[in-house]
Amino acid sequence: MNKVRLNFTNKGQAAIGKFSNEELLEIFARYSNTLMKKYSIEVTVPAEGNEAIIEKGTLSVYVDKVECDVDTFFKELGRDVKVPLKKRLTSDEKLDNVFKAEAVQ
């Protein structure tokens, strides 16, 4: 099992700041589960180690049984999670990239 850290961009941090930690864990878990039907990968979004997502500006996930392009999976995940995140932004707040995925050894 490999750890992947999702480092939120400045605009991504502004967007996640409008959510609670629990909401963010739920959003990322739900959208990852949906994408796993399309990609051959297992993603786990643990609550442990992710108690301060907004404060740290990062979310850690675990990937396993990877049989797809991990970068493509996380790019699509970033596009998908923009949908709920944008709903709490004002009309003049823009959200381009939400996060950058970084493999952690």
BELNOR-V442266 format. One record per run of one state. SS is the DSSP state (alpha for helix, beta for strand, coil for the rest). FROM is the first residue (numbers start at 1). LEN is the number of residues. Records with the same first field share a line. If there is no record, write none. Layout:
# BELNOR-V442266
SS->FROM-LEN ; FROM-LEN
This chain:
# BELNOR-V442266
coil->1-1 ; 9-1 ; 17-4 ; 37-5 ; 45-8 ; 57-1 ; 65-5 ; 87-12 ; 105-1
beta->2-7 ; 42-3 ; 58-7 ; 99-6
alpha->10-7 ; 21-16 ; 53-4 ; 70-17
